[in-house]
């Protein structure tokens, strides 16, 4: 009995040591690498997501609303503590005619929350700063929080092309590549405030094909709340994260189980995922689709007679990495642009040129600060001026081509 007791104590001690070391490893992963245990749910909706969907279904949202074609968008005349939208759902405190005034350069901007200007008031977005420094200029803000490049392209076609802009700025946060293979946002980001589905593109024999939003009717979200185990797999059929990420289980209370699942996922992600050796993997589905969307976006804008320019926007992590290592996660995309002859503006270069004295947190506390937005406006303005893209004499009236 004493020998049995000894072995039981030894096994329990080893088990406790395993769990303690696993707990410590999870803590270090979260604090140092910002990697957390975040399983996806394939059979249920979280209380948080359920609550937000109930608000949406009740029609109680004031700024972001459901869209059958885009997934979500800005509400016409929408308002939030920091934001206002005009009657067309453009973030603006003014209305715009479809045709710009004579000899007034018009710029339209498309992208996600970094284009929209999350975290700052209406007068502090980089679009408004550009207009405040030159009254003879219009810069329309079609940015929408949480958007992927695919949604930005679709919004340009649906809402933006008709405004006959002379220049179209395509905002692209470095993280946006991951959204190109996502359908239901909680599959990708478990802490999202947008528990909604979106359209996405796929490649079939090298051809870009649109898969429409699987939630084509708002009431389908009621079905999701009622029968998540039936609806979630349907939304996950073309979702990269649903297909590759780990799910939760009954033994998640054990740190060792959580550590095993996180480590296994990130090991497989490193081998077959979207990044490779610290850069975008050009062989990944996400990169190929992102590049193809840029091709179509730029070609579609060019065919209207407007000038398309990609504005690559760094995250706070990108800024910190560049200051420490001098490298950029999205370098392969910049090389792709150069090879194709596309115009682009890398905002990180602007931050280095004009904001080197500022800390990363001062520039990008979460999204760009008012000072950060000011530097974005300054750098874009400098590019447009140096390339003589704002000369009123070079502007010509154009009819919208649908």
C-alpha positions as CSV (number, residue, x, y, z in Angstrom):
1,X,0.0,0.0,0.0
2,X,2.9,2.4,0.8
3,X,4.4,1.7,-2.6
4,X,1.1,2.3,-4.3
5,X,0.7,5.5,-2.4
6,X,4.2,6.6,-3.4
7,X,3.4,6.1,-7.1
8,X,0.1,7.9,-6.8
9,X,1.8,10.9,-5.2
10,X,4.5,10.8,-7.9
11,X,2.0,10.7,-10.7
12,X,-0.1,13.5,-9.2
13,X,3.1,15.6,-8.7
14,X,4.1,15.0,-12.3
15,X,0.6,15.9,-13.5
16,X,0.6,19.1,-11.4
17,X,4.0,20.0,-12.8
18,X,2.8,19.5,-16.3
19,X,-0.3,21.6,-15.8
20,X,1.7,24.4,-14.0
21,X,4.3,24.5,-16.7
22,X,1.5,24.5,-19.4
23,X,-0.2,27.3,-17.6
24,X,3.1,29.3,-17.6
25,X,3.7,28.6,-21.3
26,X,0.2,29.8,-22.2
27,X,0.8,33.0,-20.1
28,X,4.1,33.6,-21.9
29,X,2.6,33.0,-25.3
30,X,-0.1,35.5,-24.6
31,X,2.1,38.2,-23.1
32,X,5.1,37.9,-25.4
33,X,3.6,36.6,-28.7
34,X,0.0,37.8,-28.2
35,X,-1.2,34.2,-28.9
36,X,-4.3,33.2,-27.0
37,X,-6.4,30.1,-26.7
38,X,-9.3,31.0,-29.0
39,X,-11.2,27.9,-30.3
40,X,-14.0,28.4,-32.8
41,X,-17.4,27.2,-32.1
42,X,-19.1,25.0,-34.7
43,X,-22.3,24.2,-32.7
44,X,-23.2,27.4,-30.7
45,X,-23.1,31.2,-30.6
46,X,-21.4,33.0,-27.8
47,X,-23.5,35.1,-25.4
48,X,-21.7,38.2,-26.6
49,X,-22.4,37.5,-30.3
50,X,-26.0,36.5,-29.5
51,X,-26.6,39.8,-27.7
52,X,-25.2,41.8,-30.6
53,X,-27.2,39.9,-33.2
54,X,-30.4,40.5,-31.2
55,X,-29.7,44.2,-31.3
56,X,-29.2,44.0,-35.1
57,X,-32.4,42.0,-35.6
58,X,-34.3,44.5,-33.5
59,X,-33.1,47.4,-35.7
60,X,-31.5,49.2,-32.8
61,X,-28.1,49.8,-34.4
62,X,-27.3,53.5,-35.0
63,X,-24.2,53.4,-37.2
64,X,-23.3,50.0,-38.7
65,X,-26.1,48.0,-40.3
66,X,-26.6,44.7,-42.1
67,X,-26.1,44.6,-45.9
68,X,-27.1,41.6,-48.0
69,X,-24.4,42.4,-50.6
70,X,-21.6,43.6,-48.4
71,X,-22.2,41.8,-45.1
72,X,-22.5,45.1,-43.3
73,X,-22.1,48.8,-44.1
74,X,-22.6,52.3,-42.7
75,X,-26.1,53.4,-42.0
76,X,-27.4,56.4,-44.0
77,X,-27.5,59.3,-41.6
78,X,-25.9,57.0,-39.1
79,X,-24.3,58.3,-35.9
80,X,-22.1,57.2,-33.1
81,X,-20.3,59.1,-30.3
82,X,-17.4,60.0,-32.6
83,X,-18.9,59.4,-36.1
84,X,-21.4,60.8,-38.4
85,X,-22.6,59.6,-41.8
86,X,-24.4,61.5,-44.5
87,X,-27.5,60.4,-46.3
88,X,-25.6,58.0,-48.5
89,X,-23.7,56.2,-45.7
90,X,-20.5,58.0,-46.4
91,X,-18.6,59.1,-43.3
92,X,-19.0,62.9,-43.7
93,X,-20.6,65.9,-42.2
94,X,-21.6,67.1,-45.7
95,X,-23.4,65.8,-48.8
96,X,-21.8,65.2,-52.1
97,X,-23.2,65.5,-55.6
98,X,-22.4,62.7,-58.0
99,X,-20.3,65.0,-60.2
100,X,-17.5,67.0,-58.6
101,X,-17.5,70.8,-58.9
102,X,-15.6,72.1,-61.9
103,X,-11.8,72.2,-61.4
104,X,-12.1,70.5,-57.9
105,X,-10.1,67.3,-57.6
106,X,-12.2,64.5,-56.1
107,X,-10.7,61.6,-54.3
108,X,-12.7,58.6,-53.0
109,X,-11.2,56.3,-50.4
110,X,-12.1,52.7,-49.7
111,X,-11.0,50.2,-47.0
112,X,-11.5,49.1,-43.5
113,X,-11.4,50.9,-40.1
114,X,-8.1,52.5,-40.8
115,X,-9.6,54.1,-43.8
116,X,-12.8,54.9,-41.9
117,X,-10.8,56.5,-39.1
118,X,-11.9,54.5,-36.1
119,X,-11.0,56.0,-32.8
120,X,-11.0,59.7,-33.9
121,X,-13.7,62.3,-34.4
122,X,-15.0,63.3,-37.8
123,X,-12.6,66.3,-38.2
124,X,-9.5,64.2,-37.3
125,X,-9.7,61.5,-40.1
126,X,-7.0,61.8,-42.6
127,X,-9.5,62.5,-45.3
128,X,-10.9,65.6,-43.4
129,X,-7.3,66.7,-42.6
130,X,-6.5,66.6,-46.3
131,X,-9.6,68.8,-47.1
132,X,-8.9,71.2,-44.3
133,X,-5.4,71.9,-45.7
134,X,-6.8,72.5,-49.2
135,X,-10.4,73.8,-49.4
136,X,-10.3,73.2,-53.2
137,X,-10.4,69.4,-52.7
138,X,-12.9,66.7,-52.0
139,X,-12.0,63.5,-50.2
140,X,-14.9,61.0,-49.8
141,X,-14.6,58.4,-47.0
142,X,-16.2,55.1,-47.9
143,X,-14.3,53.2,-45.3
144,X,-16.1,50.7,-43.1
145,X,-14.8,49.0,-39.9
146,X,-14.0,45.4,-40.3
147,X,-14.1,45.3,-44.1
148,X,-11.8,43.1,-46.1
149,X,-10.4,44.1,-49.5
150,X,-13.1,42.1,-51.1
151,X,-15.8,44.2,-49.4
152,X,-14.0,47.4,-50.2
153,X,-14.0,46.4,-53.9
154,X,-17.7,45.5,-53.8
155,X,-18.5,48.8,-52.1
156,X,-16.6,50.7,-54.8
157,X,-18.7,49.0,-57.4
158,X,-22.0,49.4,-55.6
159,X,-21.7,52.8,-53.9
160,X,-18.5,54.6,-55.0
161,X,-17.9,54.5,-58.7
162,X,-20.9,56.7,-59.5
163,X,-19.3,59.6,-57.7
164,X,-16.9,60.2,-60.6
165,X,-13.7,60.6,-58.6
166,X,-10.5,61.6,-60.3
167,X,-8.4,59.5,-57.9
168,X,-9.4,56.3,-56.0
169,X,-7.4,55.4,-52.9
170,X,-7.6,51.7,-52.0
171,X,-6.8,51.5,-48.3
172,X,-5.2,48.2,-47.2
173,X,-4.2,47.4,-43.6
174,X,-1.4,44.8,-43.6
175,X,-3.8,42.5,-41.6
176,X,-6.4,42.6,-44.3
177,X,-4.9,39.7,-46.2
178,X,-6.3,37.3,-43.5
179,X,-9.9,38.6,-44.2
180,X,-9.7,37.6,-47.8
181,X,-10.4,33.9,-46.9
182,X,-12.9,34.6,-44.2
183,X,-16.7,34.3,-44.4
184,X,-18.1,34.5,-40.9
185,X,-16.1,37.0,-38.9
186,X,-16.2,35.2,-35.5
187,X,-14.4,32.2,-37.1
188,X,-11.4,34.5,-37.7
189,X,-11.7,37.0,-34.8
190,X,-13.4,35.6,-31.6
191,X,-13.6,39.1,-30.0
192,X,-15.1,40.8,-33.0
193,X,-17.9,43.4,-32.5
194,X,-19.3,42.3,-35.9
195,X,-20.6,38.7,-35.6
196,X,-21.7,38.8,-39.2
197,X,-21.0,37.0,-42.5
198,X,-19.5,38.5,-45.6
199,X,-19.0,37.6,-49.3
200,X,-15.6,36.4,-50.4
201,X,-13.8,35.6,-53.6
202,X,-12.2,32.3,-54.7
203,X,-10.0,31.3,-57.6
204,X,-11.3,28.8,-60.1
205,X,-8.8,27.9,-62.8
206,X,-7.1,31.2,-62.1
207,X,-10.4,33.1,-62.5
208,X,-11.7,35.3,-59.7
209,X,-15.2,34.2,-58.7
210,X,-17.4,35.9,-56.1
211,X,-19.2,33.8,-53.5
212,X,-22.0,36.0,-52.3
213,X,-22.8,36.6,-48.7
214,X,-24.4,33.4,-47.4
215,X,-26.7,35.4,-45.2
216,X,-28.7,37.0,-48.0
217,X,-31.6,38.0,-45.7
218,X,-31.4,39.6,-42.3
219,X,-33.9,37.0,-40.9
220,X,-31.4,34.3,-41.6
221,X,-29.6,35.5,-38.5
222,X,-32.6,34.5,-36.5
223,X,-32.2,31.0,-37.9
224,X,-28.6,31.1,-36.8
225,X,-29.5,32.0,-33.3
226,X,-32.1,29.2,-33.2
227,X,-30.2,26.5,-35.1
228,X,-26.4,27.3,-34.9
229,X,-25.3,23.7,-35.2
230,X,-27.0,23.6,-38.7
231,X,-26.1,27.1,-39.9
232,X,-22.5,27.5,-38.8
233,X,-21.2,24.6,-40.9
234,X,-22.8,26.1,-44.0
235,X,-21.1,29.4,-43.4
236,X,-17.8,27.5,-42.7
237,X,-17.8,25.6,-46.0
238,X,-15.7,28.3,-47.7
239,X,-14.1,29.8,-44.6
240,X,-10.4,29.1,-44.2
241,X,-10.5,29.4,-40.4
242,X,-13.5,27.1,-39.9
243,X,-11.6,24.5,-41.9
244,X,-8.2,24.9,-40.1
245,X,-8.7,26.2,-36.6
246,X,-9.2,24.0,-33.5
247,X,-12.5,23.7,-31.6
248,X,-13.2,23.6,-27.9
249,X,-13.7,20.5,-25.9
250,X,-14.7,19.1,-22.5
251,X,-11.1,19.1,-21.2
252,X,-10.4,22.7,-22.0
253,X,-10.1,23.4,-18.2
254,X,-6.7,21.7,-18.4
255,X,-3.8,24.1,-19.4
256,X,-2.0,21.2,-21.1
257,X,-4.9,20.5,-23.4
258,X,-5.2,24.2,-24.3
259,X,-1.4,24.4,-24.9
260,X,-1.4,21.3,-27.1
261,X,-4.2,22.7,-29.3
262,X,-2.7,26.2,-29.6
263,X,0.8,24.8,-30.4
264,X,-0.5,22.3,-32.9
265,X,-2.5,24.9,-34.7
266,X,0.3,27.5,-34.9
267,X,2.8,24.8,-36.0
268,X,0.5,23.8,-38.9
269,X,-0.3,27.4,-39.7
270,X,3.5,28.1,-39.9
271,X,3.8,25.3,-42.4
272,X,0.7,25.7,-44.6
273,X,-0.7,29.1,-43.6
274,X,-0.7,32.7,-44.8
275,X,2.7,33.7,-43.6
276,X,6.1,32.1,-44.2
277,X,9.3,33.0,-42.5
278,X,7.8,36.3,-41.2
279,X,6.4,37.5,-44.5
280,X,3.3,37.0,-46.6
281,X,3.5,33.6,-48.3
282,X,3.0,34.2,-52.0
283,X,1.9,30.6,-52.5
284,X,-0.9,30.9,-50.0
285,X,-4.6,31.1,-51.1
286,X,-4.9,34.3,-49.2
287,X,-2.1,36.0,-51.1
288,X,-3.2,34.8,-54.5
289,X,-6.8,36.0,-53.9
290,X,-5.7,39.3,-52.4
291,X,-3.5,39.9,-55.5
292,X,-6.3,39.0,-57.8
293,X,-8.7,41.4,-56.1
294,X,-6.1,44.2,-56.4
295,X,-5.8,43.4,-60.1
296,X,-9.5,43.6,-60.7
297,X,-10.0,46.6,-58.4
298,X,-7.2,48.6,-60.1
299,X,-8.4,47.6,-63.6
300,X,-12.0,48.5,-62.8
301,X,-11.0,52.0,-61.5
302,X,-8.6,52.6,-64.5
303,X,-11.3,51.8,-67.0
304,X,-13.4,54.7,-65.7
305,X,-10.5,57.1,-66.3
306,X,-9.7,57.6,-62.7
307,X,-6.3,57.0,-61.1
308,X,-6.1,54.0,-58.7
309,X,-3.6,54.2,-55.9
310,X,-3.1,51.6,-53.2
311,X,-2.5,53.0,-49.7
312,X,-0.8,50.3,-47.6
313,X,-1.4,51.0,-43.9
314,X,0.8,49.5,-41.2
315,X,-0.5,48.3,-37.9
316,X,1.2,49.3,-34.6
317,X,3.0,45.9,-34.8
318,X,4.3,46.7,-38.3
319,X,5.7,50.0,-37.1
320,X,7.4,48.4,-34.0
321,X,8.9,45.6,-36.2
322,X,10.3,48.0,-38.8
323,X,11.9,50.2,-36.1
324,X,13.5,47.1,-34.5
325,X,14.3,45.0,-37.6
326,X,13.9,47.2,-40.6
327,X,11.6,44.6,-42.3
328,X,8.0,44.6,-43.4
329,X,5.5,41.7,-43.2
330,X,3.9,42.8,-46.5
331,X,7.1,43.2,-48.6
332,X,6.0,40.5,-51.1
333,X,2.9,42.6,-51.8
334,X,4.9,45.7,-52.5
335,X,7.1,43.6,-54.8
336,X,3.9,42.5,-56.6
337,X,2.8,46.1,-57.0
338,X,6.2,47.1,-58.4
339,X,6.2,44.2,-60.8
340,X,2.7,45.1,-62.1
341,X,3.5,48.8,-62.3
342,X,0.8,49.8,-59.8
343,X,0.9,53.1,-57.9
344,X,1.1,52.6,-54.2
345,X,1.8,54.7,-51.0
346,X,3.4,52.9,-48.1
347,X,2.3,54.8,-45.0
348,X,5.0,53.2,-42.9
349,X,7.5,55.2,-45.0
350,X,5.6,58.4,-44.0
351,X,5.6,57.5,-40.4
352,X,9.4,57.0,-40.6
353,X,9.9,60.2,-42.5
354,X,7.6,62.5,-40.4
355,X,6.8,60.6,-37.1
356,X,10.1,59.1,-36.1
357,X,10.2,61.1,-32.9
358,X,6.8,59.7,-31.8
359,X,6.4,56.4,-30.0
360,X,4.4,53.6,-31.6
361,X,1.6,54.1,-29.0
362,X,1.5,57.8,-29.9
363,X,1.0,56.9,-33.6
364,X,-1.1,53.8,-33.3
365,X,-2.7,53.4,-29.9
366,X,-5.2,51.0,-31.5
367,X,-6.0,52.7,-34.7
368,X,-4.3,55.8,-35.9
369,X,-4.3,58.7,-33.4
370,X,-5.2,62.2,-34.5
371,X,-1.5,62.8,-35.0
372,X,-1.1,59.6,-36.9
373,X,-4.0,60.6,-39.2
374,X,-2.4,63.9,-39.7
375,X,0.8,62.2,-40.9
376,X,-1.1,59.9,-43.2
377,X,-2.8,63.0,-44.8
378,X,0.6,64.7,-45.1
379,X,2.3,61.8,-46.8
380,X,-0.6,61.1,-49.2
381,X,-0.7,64.8,-50.1
382,X,3.0,64.9,-50.7
383,X,2.8,61.9,-53.1
384,X,-0.1,63.4,-55.0
385,X,1.6,66.7,-55.3
386,X,5.0,65.2,-56.4
387,X,3.2,63.2,-59.1
388,X,1.2,66.2,-60.3
389,X,-2.1,64.4,-59.7
390,X,-3.9,67.4,-58.2
391,X,-3.3,69.9,-61.1
392,X,-6.8,71.3,-61.9
393,X,-5.7,71.8,-65.5
394,X,-5.2,68.1,-65.9
395,X,-8.7,67.2,-64.6
396,X,-11.3,66.4,-67.2
397,X,-15.1,65.8,-66.7
398,X,-16.0,62.1,-66.9
399,X,-19.3,60.4,-67.2
400,X,-19.8,57.5,-64.9
401,X,-19.5,54.2,-66.7
402,X,-21.4,51.4,-65.1
